[in-house]
Amino acid sequence: MTAPKHLGEQRAILAAFYRTHVAIGSRYALLDFPDHANVGDSAIWLGELALLRQITGRDPCYVSTWHDFDLDAFRDACPDGVLFLHGGGNLGDIWPHHQLFREDILATVRDRTVVQLPQSIHFRVPAQVDRFAKLVADHPDFVLYVRDARSLDFARRHLACPSHLAPDSAYALGEQLRGAPQGDVLMLMRTDDERQGYAVPSEDGATVVDWLEDDADLPLGSSATAREAQAVARVDRGLRLLSQGRVVVTDRLHGHIIADLLGIPHVVLDNEYGKIAAYLDAWAGPDAIVTRAATSEQALALAKQLIGAT
């Protein structure tokens, strides 16, 4: 079966951008592995790995999280080659560990190209922008990819570096096999610092979950191989979870993206700063797959309509 056209288009755009930085045989590092249970970040990581392996024909020469990066070990393992920073939604001040790590890399790794893979940008405190902007301006070769037009506008106004609009790297995973649904509506709703605070009605047939807890049998270890196995386990958990619903309601961007890859009709709400709407404005999914809502009550009503159409 042929994958939906928009899935292939986003993957092709991603591949073209990645190929501007690496080719067959190129050495590279991939940093800021998502060492947490959030399924979406692991989907991004696996998409990044899939594209980089396809293009270079090799694994990264160095992998780290934000908290176990070792500059000397990095230079020994990867004396040359591009340094890629994991994409996602943490460029800003909501998730400070990742932002401070990004800033430290810009300050200390100045002998090669540093590529920030597609991110959404959001700063709650405007003063926090200045420190990052100075580090970007001072770096000799930093390239930034962002996932939506609002982030691109921000980058071009505040950051002195090449900035490009690109899809989320999770689209590199391609179409996924959907499991058998176990109920009508699966609501994947944020419980973290980006939640909007929607009232979630008590509704027969709706199961409300988040995906911030790992399975008990998550593979252990800190090697690159172990990290990849952890990401695979997390994404598999997300695929199983979303497949439970005939229709999905979500305020998570990767709730939308993974439902899209699974071909599950879904209704999207938004996070605290409008990340999902901004992404869909840049990279719209087919109307048969994704519908937007402003409230949880509206989302459930739309989900019931979709159930009737499935």
Secondary structure, DSSP 8 states (H G I E B T S, - for coil): ----HHHHHHHHHHHHHHHTT--TT--EEEE----SS-HHHHHHHHHHHHHHHHHHSS--SEEE-SSS--HHHHHHH-SSSEEEE--EEEEESSSHHHHHHHHHHHHH--SS-EEEEEEEEE-SSTHHHHHHHHHHHH-SSEEEEESSHHHHHHHHHH--S-EEE---GGGGG---------EEEEEE---STT---------TTEEEE---S--TT-----SHHHHHHHHHHHHHHHHHHHHTEEEEEESSHHHHHHHHHHT--EEE---TT-HHHHHHHHS---TTTEEE-SSHHHHHHHHHHHHHH-
